[in-house]
Amino acid sequence: MRYAAFAAPLAIAIGALAALPAAAETIYVTGDRMLDVESGRYVTAPLIAIDDGKVVSVTPNGSAPDGAEVIDLAGHTILPGLIDMHVHLDGRPEYGGYSGLQFTDKFWTVLGVVNAQKMLGAGFTTVRNVGDDGYNVVGLDQAIGAGWLQGPRIVTANHSIGATGGHCDNTFLPPSINEPSPAVGDSPAELRKRVREQRKFGAEVIKACATGGVFSRNTAPGIQQLSLEELTAIADEAHFWGLKAAAHAHGADGIKAAIRAGFDTIEHASYADDEAIKLAKERGTFFSMDIYNTEYTLSQGEANGVLPENIAKERALGQIQRDNFRKAHKAGVKMVFASDAGVMPHENVGGQFRVMVEYGMTPLQSIQAATVNAADALGQAGQVGVVKPGAWADIIAVDGDPLADVGELADVDWVMKGGEVFKAD
C-alpha cells in the first residue's frame, strides 16, 4: 500500500505522455536529379529530407540514415510542384453555352472535387481560382485543408467583380429571370464594398473584369468596362486588406488602365500593345496569358455547346494573344503560367508548356513561369514553387529531361503535396 500513492500519479504521467502526438518522422526522397528552378541547374542524386510536410534539406549525392524511410525515384527527374495562376475549378468545358442549366446549383460544387483531384494528379500542387459561383471553391478549399478531400493548395477569388452587364455579370439570362452576379458594382464606392464582401467570405485574391470577354454574351473582349477610377478603387481596397488583385483584361485600353490602377496580374492580355507591354515591364506587373486553350475551344467548343458568337471571338483573338505572348516575353515582362482550366479540361493543362516554348520561351523559362514566377506573383516566394529548406514539400517527378523536352510535364508520373504522396505511377 505504501507504493500506491506513488504508483497512481506515475500511471497518470505515463498515460499523459502516451497521449501526446508522436514526433513527425523524417522521410527522404531521392532520384536521378532535381531541377533547381531558381538557378536552372540540375542537382545530381539529391537527397531531400522532409519533416512535418516541409523540406528540411536538399543534399546532392546524399545518403539517408540507416533505417530511414526513403522514396527512391530512380530514373526520374524531380521538380517543384507546379502552379497554375488561372483556373476555374467548378466548371468543365463539356458544358458550354446553355447546357449547364440542366444541372442543380450544387452539381458544380461536386464537380470541383473531381477537378481538384485532376489538377493535383497533373502535378499542379497550387492553383489560383479566379472566379466561381456560389462560393463553391472556398468551400472546396476548406474541405481540402481539413483533410476530407485531396486537391491542390487553392488561392481563391470567390466571385469576380465587374460592371452591370459586363463580362463578370450574368449575361446569358433574359430580363424575366433577373439574376445578376452578386459582385457587380457601378461606382468606386460600390466596387470597394464588393471587394470587402468577397474577402469576408474567404477570398485571398480579388479578380475584376476590366474588359469584355470571350465566354459571355453581348461583351466585346477588346472593350474596357470599368473606368480607371473604378479599377483603382478595386486594387486599392484589395491591397488595403493585404490581398493581391488580378484584372481580366483582353483589350489594350483595359490592360493599361488596370496596370495604372495597380493590379498585380493581368489575365489574358490578348490585345496588349507596345505601350501596355512597356507599362507592365516598368511597373513589374505580371502577365497571365492562357495561350493553350484556344486549341481545345476551336476543336471541341461547338460539340460542347459553346455559342457561335463565343467561338467567333476566340477565333478572332487566339493567334493575336499568342503573338503578343511572344512579344511581351521578349520585352522582359514577367510571365506566369495560366491555363484557364474550366474552359479546357483540368487534367490536360500541362500541355501549355509546349505552346509557351513554341511562342518564345525556353523550357526552363516556361517551368519558372509555373514555379518561382507564380510563387512571387502569389506573394508566396520560398513557400511554394521551389524545393528548398522551409518550403512546402510539394514535389513532382517525370521520366525524362524536361529541359530537353518540356512535353514531359504533360504526363507527370509522381506527385507529393505537403509530404504526402498523391500519385505514384
PATI-100720 format. One line per 4 residues: number of its first residue (from 1); their letters; for each residue x, y, z of C-alpha. Coordinates in nm, 2 decimals, decimal comma. Layout:
N
NUM) A) X:Y:Z ~ ... $
//
This chain:
425
1) MRYA) 0,00:0,00:0,00 ~ 0,29:0,23:0,07 ~ 0,36:0,24:-0,31 ~ 0,01:0,32:-0,41 $
5) AFAA) 0,04:0,69:-0,36 ~ 0,35:0,69:-0,59 ~ 0,21:0,45:-0,85 ~ -0,11:0,64:-0,92 $
9) PLAI) 0,05:0,97:-1,02 ~ 0,32:0,78:-1,21 ~ 0,05:0,59:-1,41 ~ -0,12:0,92:-1,49 $
13) AIGA) 0,20:1,08:-1,60 ~ 0,28:0,78:-1,83 ~ -0,07:0,80:-1,97 ~ -0,03:1,17:-2,04 $
17) LAAL) 0,29:1,11:-2,23 ~ 0,13:0,83:-2,43 ~ -0,15:1,08:-2,53 ~ 0,10:1,33:-2,68 $
21) PAAA) 0,12:1,33:-3,06 ~ 0,41:1,13:-3,19 ~ 0,70:1,32:-3,33 ~ 0,69:1,36:-3,71 $
25) ETIY) 0,92:1,11:-3,87 ~ 1,17:1,25:-4,13 ~ 1,12:1,09:-4,47 ~ 1,36:1,12:-4,76 $
29) VTGD) 1,31:1,15:-5,14 ~ 1,58:1,08:-5,39 ~ 1,61:1,04:-5,77 ~ 1,85:1,07:-6,06 $
33) RMLD) 1,84:1,45:-6,05 ~ 1,64:1,75:-5,93 ~ 1,59:2,08:-6,12 ~ 1,68:2,38:-5,91 $
37) VESG) 1,43:2,61:-6,08 ~ 1,60:2,93:-5,94 ~ 1,94:2,86:-6,08 ~ 1,83:2,65:-6,38 $
41) RYVT) 2,08:2,38:-6,29 ~ 2,04:2,01:-6,21 ~ 2,13:1,87:-5,87 ~ 2,27:1,52:-5,91 $
45) APLI) 2,12:1,24:-5,70 ~ 1,95:1,48:-5,45 ~ 1,85:1,36:-5,10 ~ 1,55:1,57:-4,99 $
49) AIDD) 1,47:1,55:-4,62 ~ 1,11:1,62:-4,53 ~ 0,97:1,67:-4,19 ~ 0,61:1,77:-4,10 $
53) GKVV) 0,52:1,84:-4,46 ~ 0,81:2,08:-4,53 ~ 1,16:2,05:-4,68 ~ 1,43:2,04:-4,42 $
57) SVTP) 1,74:1,99:-4,65 ~ 1,85:1,91:-5,00 ~ 2,18:1,73:-5,02 ~ 2,35:1,64:-5,36 $
61) NGSA) 2,47:1,28:-5,37 ~ 2,33:1,24:-5,02 ~ 2,27:0,92:-4,82 ~ 1,98:0,86:-4,59 $
65) PDGA) 2,04:0,74:-4,23 ~ 2,02:0,37:-4,18 ~ 1,66:0,25:-4,13 ~ 1,51:0,58:-4,26 $
69) EVID) 1,20:0,58:-4,49 ~ 1,33:0,66:-4,84 ~ 1,12:0,71:-5,15 ~ 1,36:0,63:-5,44 $
73) LAGH) 1,25:0,78:-5,77 ~ 1,53:0,61:-5,97 ~ 1,52:0,71:-6,34 ~ 1,32:1,02:-6,27 $
77) TILP) 1,38:1,40:-6,27 ~ 1,24:1,58:-5,96 ~ 1,09:1,93:-5,98 ~ 0,88:2,15:-5,75 $
81) GLID) 0,50:2,11:-5,76 ~ 0,36:2,33:-6,04 ~ 0,14:2,64:-6,00 ~ -0,15:2,74:-6,23 $
85) MHVH) -0,24:3,10:-6,18 ~ -0,58:3,10:-6,37 ~ -0,83:2,82:-6,31 ~ -1,20:2,77:-6,26 $
89) LDGR) -1,24:2,45:-6,05 ~ -1,62:2,45:-6,05 ~ -1,65:2,44:-6,43 ~ -1,60:2,19:-6,72 $
93) PEYG) -1,56:2,27:-7,09 ~ -1,81:1,99:-7,17 ~ -2,09:2,22:-7,05 ~ -2,07:2,52:-7,28 $
97) GYSG) -2,34:2,78:-7,36 ~ -2,68:2,69:-7,20 ~ -2,61:2,32:-7,15 ~ -2,51:2,37:-6,79 $
101) LQFT) -2,87:2,48:-6,70 ~ -2,97:2,12:-6,69 ~ -2,80:2,07:-6,35 ~ -2,88:2,18:-6,00 $
105) DKFW) -2,66:2,45:-5,84 ~ -2,47:2,20:-5,62 ~ -2,36:1,99:-5,92 ~ -2,08:2,24:-5,97 $
109) TVLG) -1,96:2,21:-5,62 ~ -1,93:1,83:-5,66 ~ -1,76:1,88:-6,00 ~ -1,50:2,09:-5,82 $
113) VVNA) -1,40:1,79:-5,61 ~ -1,32:1,59:-5,93 ~ -1,14:1,88:-6,10 ~ -0,92:1,95:-5,79 $
117) QKML) -0,81:1,59:-5,79 ~ -0,74:1,60:-6,17 ~ -0,52:1,91:-6,13 ~ -0,32:1,76:-5,85 $
121) GAGF) -0,27:1,45:-6,05 ~ -0,14:1,66:-6,33 ~ 0,13:1,79:-6,10 ~ -0,03:2,12:-6,01 $
125) TTVR) 0,00:2,14:-5,63 ~ -0,11:2,51:-5,61 ~ -0,37:2,68:-5,81 ~ -0,53:3,03:-5,82 $
129) NVGD) -0,90:3,01:-5,87 ~ -1,00:3,34:-6,03 ~ -1,38:3,33:-6,02 ~ -1,66:3,08:-5,93 $
133) DGYN) -2,03:3,08:-5,85 ~ -2,19:3,03:-5,51 ~ -1,86:3,03:-5,31 ~ -1,81:2,68:-5,44 $
137) VVGL) -1,43:2,68:-5,44 ~ -1,37:2,84:-5,10 ~ -1,58:2,55:-4,96 ~ -1,37:2,31:-5,16 $
141) DQAI) -1,05:2,47:-5,02 ~ -1,18:2,43:-4,67 ~ -1,26:2,06:-4,72 ~ -0,91:2,00:-4,86 $
145) GAGW) -0,75:2,19:-4,57 ~ -0,95:1,99:-4,32 ~ -0,83:1,66:-4,48 ~ -1,16:1,55:-4,62 $
149) LQGP) -1,06:1,57:-4,98 ~ -0,74:1,56:-5,19 ~ -0,65:1,86:-5,40 ~ -0,40:2,14:-5,46 $
153) RIVT) -0,35:2,44:-5,24 ~ -0,61:2,69:-5,36 ~ -0,59:3,07:-5,36 ~ -0,94:3,17:-5,45 $
157) ANHS) -1,11:3,49:-5,55 ~ -1,47:3,38:-5,49 ~ -1,70:3,59:-5,72 ~ -1,53:3,80:-5,99 $
161) IGAT) -1,61:4,17:-5,96 ~ -1,74:4,37:-6,26 ~ -1,98:4,62:-6,41 ~ -2,35:4,55:-6,45 $
165) GGHC) -2,39:4,38:-6,79 ~ -2,02:4,32:-6,82 ~ -1,82:4,01:-6,86 ~ -1,83:3,93:-6,48 $
169) DNTF) -2,21:3,97:-6,47 ~ -2,46:3,70:-6,57 ~ -2,53:3,79:-6,93 ~ -2,70:3,47:-7,05 $
173) LPPS) -3,05:3,51:-6,90 ~ -3,35:3,72:-7,02 ~ -3,49:4,01:-6,82 ~ -3,77:3,78:-6,68 $
177) INEP) -3,50:3,58:-6,50 ~ -3,31:3,87:-6,34 ~ -3,02:3,71:-6,16 ~ -2,72:3,94:-6,16 $
181) SPAV) -2,38:3,84:-6,03 ~ -2,36:3,92:-5,65 ~ -2,03:4,10:-5,72 ~ -2,13:4,38:-5,97 $
185) GDSP) -2,09:4,74:-5,90 ~ -2,11:5,07:-6,09 ~ -1,92:5,32:-5,88 ~ -1,59:5,32:-5,69 $
189) AELR) -1,78:5,30:-5,36 ~ -1,99:5,00:-5,47 ~ -1,69:4,82:-5,60 ~ -1,49:4,88:-5,28 $
193) KRVR) -1,78:4,71:-5,10 ~ -1,78:4,42:-5,34 ~ -1,41:4,37:-5,25 ~ -1,49:4,36:-4,88 $
197) EQRK) -1,77:4,12:-4,93 ~ -1,55:3,87:-5,12 ~ -1,28:3,90:-4,86 ~ -1,53:3,85:-4,58 $
201) FGAE) -1,62:3,51:-4,73 ~ -1,27:3,38:-4,78 ~ -1,13:3,55:-5,09 ~ -0,74:3,55:-5,09 $
205) VIKA) -0,72:3,74:-5,42 ~ -0,95:3,98:-5,58 ~ -1,04:3,94:-5,95 ~ -1,21:4,22:-6,15 $
209) CATG) -1,32:4,23:-6,52 ~ -1,16:4,54:-6,68 ~ -1,28:4,45:-7,03 ~ -1,53:4,22:-7,20 $
213) GVFS) -1,46:3,86:-7,26 ~ -1,49:3,56:-7,48 ~ -1,73:3,34:-7,29 ~ -2,00:3,59:-7,21 $
217) RNTA) -2,28:3,74:-7,42 ~ -2,30:4,09:-7,56 ~ -1,95:4,18:-7,45 ~ -1,66:4,25:-7,68 $
221) PGIQ) -1,32:4,13:-7,54 ~ -1,14:4,45:-7,65 ~ -1,37:4,70:-7,49 ~ -1,30:4,85:-7,15 $
225) QLSL) -1,58:4,80:-6,89 ~ -1,45:4,96:-6,58 ~ -1,31:5,32:-6,56 ~ -0,96:5,39:-6,43 $
229) EELT) -1,12:5,54:-6,11 ~ -1,32:5,22:-6,06 ~ -1,03:4,99:-6,12 ~ -0,81:5,20:-5,88 $
233) AIAD) -1,08:5,17:-5,61 ~ -1,08:4,79:-5,65 ~ -0,70:4,75:-5,65 ~ -0,65:4,99:-5,36 $
237) EAHF) -0,92:4,82:-5,15 ~ -0,77:4,48:-5,22 ~ -0,42:4,59:-5,12 ~ -0,56:4,77:-4,81 $
241) WGLK) -0,68:4,42:-4,69 ~ -0,35:4,26:-4,78 ~ -0,48:4,08:-5,10 ~ -0,34:4,07:-5,45 $
245) AAAH) -0,55:4,20:-5,74 ~ -0,60:4,03:-6,08 ~ -0,76:4,20:-6,38 ~ -0,93:4,02:-6,65 $
249) AHGA) -0,83:4,23:-6,95 ~ -0,82:4,15:-7,32 ~ -0,82:4,50:-7,47 ~ -0,52:4,73:-7,47 $
253) DGIK) -0,71:5,02:-7,31 ~ -0,83:4,80:-7,03 ~ -0,49:4,64:-6,98 ~ -0,32:4,98:-6,95 $
257) AAIR) -0,59:5,11:-6,71 ~ -0,56:4,81:-6,49 ~ -0,18:4,84:-6,48 ~ -0,20:5,21:-6,39 $
261) AGFD) -0,46:5,12:-6,13 ~ -0,21:4,90:-5,96 ~ -0,33:4,55:-6,04 ~ -0,07:4,28:-5,97 $
265) TIEH) -0,15:4,05:-6,26 ~ -0,32:4,10:-6,60 ~ -0,53:3,79:-6,71 ~ -0,53:3,71:-7,08 $
269) ASYA) -0,37:4,03:-7,20 ~ -0,47:3,93:-7,55 ~ -0,45:4,27:-7,73 ~ -0,16:4,42:-7,53 $
273) DDEA) 0,00:4,69:-7,74 ~ 0,36:4,82:-7,72 ~ 0,25:5,08:-7,46 ~ 0,09:4,82:-7,24 $
277) IKLA) 0,39:4,59:-7,26 ~ 0,62:4,88:-7,17 ~ 0,40:4,98:-6,87 ~ 0,39:4,62:-6,75 $
281) KERG) 0,77:4,59:-6,76 ~ 0,82:4,93:-6,59 ~ 0,58:4,85:-6,31 ~ 0,66:4,49:-6,26 $
285) TFFS) 0,31:4,37:-6,35 ~ 0,27:4,01:-6,43 ~ 0,11:3,88:-6,75 ~ -0,10:3,57:-6,70 $
289) MDIY) -0,18:3,45:-7,06 ~ -0,38:3,14:-7,14 ~ -0,24:3,06:-7,48 ~ -0,31:2,69:-7,49 $
293) NTEY) -0,69:2,66:-7,45 ~ -0,76:2,81:-7,80 ~ -0,68:2,47:-7,95 ~ -0,95:2,30:-7,74 $
297) TLSQ) -1,21:2,56:-7,78 ~ -1,18:2,58:-8,16 ~ -1,18:2,20:-8,20 ~ -1,43:2,09:-7,93 $
301) GEAN) -1,63:2,40:-7,84 ~ -1,92:2,36:-8,09 ~ -1,97:2,00:-7,98 ~ -1,98:2,11:-7,62 $
305) GVLP) -2,25:2,37:-7,68 ~ -2,04:2,68:-7,68 ~ -2,23:2,95:-7,86 ~ -2,13:3,05:-8,21 $
309) ENIA) -2,06:3,41:-8,10 ~ -1,82:3,29:-7,83 ~ -1,63:3,06:-8,08 ~ -1,61:3,35:-8,32 $
313) KERA) -1,45:3,57:-8,05 ~ -1,20:3,30:-7,97 ~ -1,11:3,25:-8,33 ~ -1,05:3,63:-8,37 $
317) LGQI) -0,82:3,68:-8,08 ~ -0,64:3,34:-8,02 ~ -0,35:3,39:-8,26 ~ -0,32:3,76:-8,17 $
321) QRDN) -0,29:3,66:-7,80 ~ -0,01:3,41:-7,88 ~ 0,18:3,66:-8,09 ~ 0,16:3,91:-7,81 $
325) FRKA) 0,27:3,65:-7,56 ~ 0,59:3,62:-7,76 ~ 0,63:4,00:-7,78 ~ 0,57:4,05:-7,41 $
329) HKAG) 0,81:3,78:-7,31 ~ 1,08:3,91:-7,55 ~ 1,04:4,26:-7,40 ~ 1,10:4,13:-7,05 $
333) VKMV) 0,75:4,13:-6,90 ~ 0,72:3,90:-6,60 ~ 0,51:3,60:-6,70 ~ 0,32:3,33:-6,51 $
337) FASD) 0,16:3,00:-6,61 ~ -0,22:3,04:-6,67 ~ -0,44:2,78:-6,83 ~ -0,80:2,90:-6,78 $
341) AGVM) -0,88:2,54:-6,68 ~ -1,26:2,50:-6,69 ~ -1,26:2,64:-7,04 ~ -1,03:2,34:-7,12 $
345) PHEN) -1,00:2,01:-6,93 ~ -0,82:2,05:-6,60 ~ -0,63:1,72:-6,65 ~ -0,47:1,85:-6,97 $
349) VGGQ) -0,33:2,18:-6,86 ~ 0,03:2,06:-6,87 ~ 0,01:2,07:-7,25 ~ 0,05:2,45:-7,23 $
353) FRVM) 0,42:2,42:-7,16 ~ 0,47:2,31:-7,52 ~ 0,29:2,62:-7,66 ~ 0,48:2,85:-7,43 $
357) VEYG) 0,81:2,72:-7,57 ~ 0,67:2,73:-7,92 ~ 0,60:3,11:-7,87 ~ 0,93:3,22:-7,74 $
361) MTPL) 1,02:3,07:-7,40 ~ 1,30:2,82:-7,33 ~ 1,18:2,51:-7,15 ~ 1,34:2,65:-6,83 $
365) QSIQ) 1,15:2,98:-6,86 ~ 0,82:2,80:-6,91 ~ 0,89:2,60:-6,59 ~ 0,99:2,91:-6,40 $
369) AATV) 0,66:3,07:-6,50 ~ 0,48:2,78:-6,33 ~ 0,71:2,78:-6,02 ~ 0,92:3,07:-5,89 $
373) NAAD) 0,74:3,34:-6,10 ~ 0,40:3,22:-6,00 ~ 0,50:3,19:-5,63 ~ 0,63:3,55:-5,65 $
377) ALGQ) 0,30:3,68:-5,80 ~ 0,11:3,50:-5,53 ~ 0,32:3,66:-5,26 ~ 0,44:3,31:-5,15 $
381) AGQV) 0,80:3,31:-5,27 ~ 1,00:3,05:-5,09 ~ 0,69:2,86:-4,97 ~ 0,58:2,70:-5,29 $
385) GVVK) 0,73:2,66:-5,64 ~ 1,07:2,56:-5,50 ~ 1,23:2,25:-5,34 ~ 1,45:2,40:-5,07 $
389) PGAW) 1,45:2,43:-4,69 ~ 1,14:2,59:-4,54 ~ 0,92:2,53:-4,85 ~ 0,63:2,30:-4,85 $
393) ADII) 0,72:1,95:-4,97 ~ 0,53:1,99:-5,29 ~ 0,73:1,78:-5,53 ~ 0,67:1,61:-5,87 $
397) AVDG) 0,87:1,37:-6,09 ~ 0,88:1,29:-6,46 ~ 1,06:1,02:-6,66 ~ 1,28:1,23:-6,89 $
401) DPLA) 1,46:1,56:-6,91 ~ 1,21:1,85:-6,91 ~ 1,48:2,09:-7,02 ~ 1,53:1,89:-7,34 $
405) DVGE) 1,16:1,81:-7,39 ~ 0,92:2,02:-7,19 ~ 0,64:1,79:-7,31 ~ 0,74:1,56:-7,02 $
409) LADV) 0,53:1,79:-6,80 ~ 0,22:1,69:-6,98 ~ 0,25:1,35:-6,82 ~ 0,37:1,37:-6,46 $
413) DWVM) 0,45:1,03:-6,30 ~ 0,47:1,11:-5,93 ~ 0,31:1,38:-5,71 ~ 0,37:1,48:-5,35 $
417) KGGE) 0,19:1,76:-5,17 ~ 0,29:1,86:-4,82 ~ 0,50:1,55:-4,77 ~ 0,21:1,31:-4,87 $
421) VFKA) 0,22:1,11:-5,19 ~ -0,08:1,16:-5,40 ~ 0,02:0,99:-5,72 ~ 0,28:0,72:-5,79 $
425) D) 0,26:0,57:-6,14 $
//
